[in-house]
Amino acid sequence: MIDLGPHATFIIAAYAIVSLVTIGLVGVTISNVFRQARRLERLEAERKTGA
């Protein structure tokens, strides 16, 4: 393994936090895409029915 020196704990923690934040942002983005698709389907259905 690479020798990270005396700051190994900080470096590993920083990478872990950045990874978690990135995964969270990707999750929120994917969730938003599906939510917007459902909303668009609802709006198109309302437009077709004239409601």
N, CA, C and O atoms as CSV, one atom per row, in Angstrom:
chain,resi,resn,atom,element,x,y,z
A,1,MET,N,N,0.846,-1.185,0.000
A,1,MET,CA,C,0.000,0.000,0.000
A,1,MET,C,C,0.890,1.246,0.000
A,1,MET,O,O,2.029,1.207,0.466
A,2,ILE,N,N,0.370,2.319,-0.514
A,2,ILE,CA,C,1.108,3.577,-0.582
A,2,ILE,C,C,1.281,4.139,0.826
A,2,ILE,O,O,0.345,4.128,1.626
A,3,ASP,N,N,2.467,4.623,1.117
A,3,ASP,CA,C,2.726,5.232,2.413
A,3,ASP,C,C,2.234,6.675,2.390
A,3,ASP,O,O,2.801,7.511,1.686
A,4,LEU,N,N,1.198,6.971,3.143
A,4,LEU,CA,C,0.614,8.304,3.169
A,4,LEU,C,C,1.215,9.180,4.263
A,4,LEU,O,O,0.843,10.345,4.409
A,5,GLY,N,N,2.116,8.632,5.007
A,5,GLY,CA,C,2.795,9.407,6.030
A,5,GLY,C,C,1.960,9.600,7.280
A,5,GLY,O,O,1.009,8.857,7.525
A,6,PRO,N,N,2.318,10.598,8.065
A,6,PRO,CA,C,1.646,10.809,9.345
A,6,PRO,C,C,0.216,11.331,9.202
A,6,PRO,O,O,-0.538,11.351,10.175
A,7,HIS,N,N,-0.152,11.747,8.013
A,7,HIS,CA,C,-1.486,12.315,7.812
A,7,HIS,C,C,-2.429,11.332,7.131
A,7,HIS,O,O,-3.437,11.740,6.553
A,8,ALA,N,N,-2.117,10.063,7.193
A,8,ALA,CA,C,-2.908,9.033,6.507
A,8,ALA,C,C,-4.373,9.052,6.946
A,8,ALA,O,O,-5.268,8.930,6.109
A,9,THR,N,N,-4.622,9.201,8.230
A,9,THR,CA,C,-6.001,9.200,8.731
A,9,THR,C,C,-6.794,10.343,8.127
A,9,THR,O,O,-7.936,10.156,7.707
A,10,PHE,N,N,-6.199,11.523,8.082
A,10,PHE,CA,C,-6.881,12.679,7.501
A,10,PHE,C,C,-7.135,12.472,6.014
A,10,PHE,O,O,-8.222,12.779,5.526
A,11,ILE,N,N,-6.164,11.964,5.299
A,11,ILE,CA,C,-6.300,11.765,3.853
A,11,ILE,C,C,-7.403,10.759,3.551
A,11,ILE,O,O,-8.248,10.989,2.686
A,12,ILE,N,N,-7.386,9.643,4.269
A,12,ILE,CA,C,-8.408,8.611,4.051
A,12,ILE,C,C,-9.791,9.143,4.417
A,12,ILE,O,O,-10.759,8.883,3.702
A,13,ALA,N,N,-9.897,9.876,5.507
A,13,ALA,CA,C,-11.190,10.455,5.905
A,13,ALA,C,C,-11.681,11.459,4.871
A,13,ALA,O,O,-12.871,11.498,4.560
A,14,ALA,N,N,-10.777,12.267,4.339
A,14,ALA,CA,C,-11.168,13.251,3.336
A,14,ALA,C,C,-11.696,12.565,2.076
A,14,ALA,O,O,-12.716,12.973,1.521
A,15,TYR,N,N,-10.995,11.521,1.628
A,15,TYR,CA,C,-11.462,10.786,0.452
A,15,TYR,C,C,-12.805,10.118,0.720
A,15,TYR,O,O,-13.666,10.092,-0.160
A,16,ALA,N,N,-12.996,9.583,1.912
A,16,ALA,CA,C,-14.261,8.930,2.252
A,16,ALA,C,C,-15.411,9.935,2.253
A,16,ALA,O,O,-16.489,9.645,1.735
A,17,ILE,N,N,-15.187,11.103,2.827
A,17,ILE,CA,C,-16.235,12.130,2.866
A,17,ILE,C,C,-16.577,12.604,1.463
A,17,ILE,O,O,-17.752,12.742,1.124
A,18,VAL,N,N,-15.570,12.853,0.652
A,18,VAL,CA,C,-15.808,13.295,-0.727
A,18,VAL,C,C,-16.575,12.216,-1.493
A,18,VAL,O,O,-17.481,12.532,-2.264
A,19,SER,N,N,-16.225,10.963,-1.290
A,19,SER,CA,C,-16.923,9.864,-1.960
A,19,SER,C,C,-18.390,9.816,-1.545
A,19,SER,O,O,-19.268,9.657,-2.393
A,20,LEU,N,N,-18.660,9.951,-0.260
A,20,LEU,CA,C,-20.045,9.924,0.224
A,20,LEU,C,C,-20.858,11.097,-0.320
A,20,LEU,O,O,-22.014,10.928,-0.708
A,21,VAL,N,N,-20.260,12.271,-0.348
A,21,VAL,CA,C,-20.958,13.444,-0.878
A,21,VAL,C,C,-21.244,13.260,-2.366
A,21,VAL,O,O,-22.335,13.589,-2.833
A,22,THR,N,N,-20.285,12.742,-3.104
A,22,THR,CA,C,-20.471,12.524,-4.539
A,22,THR,C,C,-21.574,11.502,-4.792
A,22,THR,O,O,-22.433,11.710,-5.649
A,23,ILE,N,N,-21.550,10.404,-4.051
A,23,ILE,CA,C,-22.602,9.388,-4.190
A,23,ILE,C,C,-23.961,9.993,-3.838
A,23,ILE,O,O,-24.950,9.714,-4.516
A,24,GLY,N,N,-24.024,10.808,-2.800
A,24,GLY,CA,C,-25.274,11.468,-2.428
A,24,GLY,C,C,-25.789,12.391,-3.517
A,24,GLY,O,O,-26.985,12.407,-3.806
A,25,LEU,N,N,-24.891,13.159,-4.124
A,25,LEU,CA,C,-25.308,14.070,-5.192
A,25,LEU,C,C,-25.816,13.302,-6.414
A,25,LEU,O,O,-26.793,13.709,-7.043
A,26,VAL,N,N,-25.161,12.208,-6.741
A,26,VAL,CA,C,-25.622,11.380,-7.858
A,26,VAL,C,C,-26.999,10.813,-7.532
A,26,VAL,O,O,-27.878,10.793,-8.394
A,27,GLY,N,N,-27.196,10.352,-6.304
A,27,GLY,CA,C,-28.493,9.819,-5.896
A,27,GLY,C,C,-29.599,10.854,-5.974
A,27,GLY,O,O,-30.693,10.558,-6.454
A,28,VAL,N,N,-29.331,12.052,-5.512
A,28,VAL,CA,C,-30.322,13.130,-5.566
A,28,VAL,C,C,-30.640,13.484,-7.014
A,28,VAL,O,O,-31.797,13.733,-7.351
A,29,THR,N,N,-29.635,13.509,-7.861
A,29,THR,CA,C,-29.840,13.833,-9.269
A,29,THR,C,C,-30.701,12.777,-9.948
A,29,THR,O,O,-31.627,13.114,-10.686
A,30,ILE,N,N,-30.407,11.506,-9.707
A,30,ILE,CA,C,-31.202,10.429,-10.303
A,30,ILE,C,C,-32.636,10.489,-9.790
A,30,ILE,O,O,-33.577,10.321,-10.565
A,31,SER,N,N,-32.810,10.725,-8.508
A,31,SER,CA,C,-34.145,10.849,-7.931
A,31,SER,C,C,-34.911,12.001,-8.583
A,31,SER,O,O,-36.099,11.874,-8.882
A,32,ASN,N,N,-34.231,13.115,-8.800
A,32,ASN,CA,C,-34.861,14.274,-9.413
A,32,ASN,C,C,-35.287,13.982,-10.850
A,32,ASN,O,O,-36.346,14.435,-11.285
A,33,VAL,N,N,-34.473,13.231,-11.585
A,33,VAL,CA,C,-34.823,12.876,-12.965
A,33,VAL,C,C,-36.124,12.087,-12.981
A,33,VAL,O,O,-37.019,12.383,-13.772
A,34,PHE,N,N,-36.238,11.077,-12.107
A,34,PHE,CA,C,-37.462,10.274,-12.072
A,34,PHE,C,C,-38.661,11.092,-11.618
A,34,PHE,O,O,-39.764,10.923,-12.138
A,35,ARG,N,N,-38.453,11.977,-10.653
A,35,ARG,CA,C,-39.551,12.822,-10.173
A,35,ARG,C,C,-40.039,13.757,-11.278
A,35,ARG,O,O,-41.244,13.945,-11.447
A,36,GLN,N,N,-39.113,14.337,-12.021
A,36,GLN,CA,C,-39.490,15.240,-13.106
A,36,GLN,C,C,-40.190,14.484,-14.231
A,36,GLN,O,O,-41.112,15.019,-14.847
A,37,ALA,N,N,-39.771,13.251,-14.509
A,37,ALA,CA,C,-40.425,12.441,-15.546
A,37,ALA,C,C,-41.868,12.142,-15.152
A,37,ALA,O,O,-42.772,12.231,-15.984
A,38,ARG,N,N,-42.088,11.784,-13.871
A,38,ARG,CA,C,-43.467,11.537,-13.416
A,38,ARG,C,C,-44.304,12.805,-13.510
A,38,ARG,O,O,-45.469,12.758,-13.903
A,39,ARG,N,N,-43.713,13.927,-13.150
A,39,ARG,CA,C,-44.447,15.197,-13.205
A,39,ARG,C,C,-44.804,15.538,-14.648
A,39,ARG,O,O,-45.912,16.002,-14.918
A,40,LEU,N,N,-43.885,15.315,-15.570
A,40,LEU,CA,C,-44.140,15.587,-16.973
A,40,LEU,C,C,-45.248,14.690,-17.514
A,40,LEU,O,O,-46.101,15.145,-18.276
A,41,GLU,N,N,-45.238,13.417,-17.124
A,41,GLU,CA,C,-46.308,12.508,-17.548
A,41,GLU,C,C,-47.661,12.986,-17.040
A,41,GLU,O,O,-48.652,12.948,-17.769
A,42,ARG,N,N,-47.703,13.437,-15.786
A,42,ARG,CA,C,-48.950,13.954,-15.219
A,42,ARG,C,C,-49.440,15.180,-15.977
A,42,ARG,O,O,-50.625,15.290,-16.292
A,43,LEU,N,N,-48.520,16.104,-16.271
A,43,LEU,CA,C,-48.897,17.309,-16.997
A,43,LEU,C,C,-49.394,16.993,-18.405
A,43,LEU,O,O,-50.351,17.603,-18.882
A,44,GLU,N,N,-48.738,16.032,-19.073
A,44,GLU,CA,C,-49.171,15.661,-20.421
A,44,GLU,C,C,-50.543,14.999,-20.378
A,44,GLU,O,O,-51.365,15.219,-21.267
A,45,ALA,N,N,-50.796,14.191,-19.351
A,45,ALA,CA,C,-52.112,13.542,-19.211
A,45,ALA,C,C,-53.194,14.596,-18.968
A,45,ALA,O,O,-54.292,14.495,-19.515
A,46,GLU,N,N,-52.889,15.602,-18.152
A,46,GLU,CA,C,-53.854,16.667,-17.898
A,46,GLU,C,C,-54.132,17.460,-19.168
A,46,GLU,O,O,-55.272,17.851,-19.417
A,47,ARG,N,N,-53.105,17.699,-19.971
A,47,ARG,CA,C,-53.266,18.458,-21.211
A,47,ARG,C,C,-54.141,17.690,-22.191
A,47,ARG,O,O,-54.957,18.289,-22.892
A,48,LYS,N,N,-53.978,16.365,-22.249
A,48,LYS,CA,C,-54.759,15.540,-23.167
A,48,LYS,C,C,-56.228,15.477,-22.753
A,48,LYS,O,O,-57.114,15.419,-23.606
A,49,THR,N,N,-56.483,15.488,-21.451
A,49,THR,CA,C,-57.872,15.406,-20.982
A,49,THR,C,C,-58.530,16.768,-20.922
A,49,THR,O,O,-59.749,16.863,-20.784
A,50,GLY,N,N,-57.735,17.829,-21.024
A,50,GLY,CA,C,-58.286,19.155,-20.996
A,50,GLY,C,C,-58.590,19.646,-19.595
A,50,GLY,O,O,-59.310,20.631,-19.432
A,51,ALA,N,N,-58.061,18.988,-18.587
A,51,ALA,CA,C,-58.338,19.371,-17.207
A,51,ALA,C,C,-57.498,20.549,-16.798
A,51,ALA,O,O,-57.597,21.013,-15.662
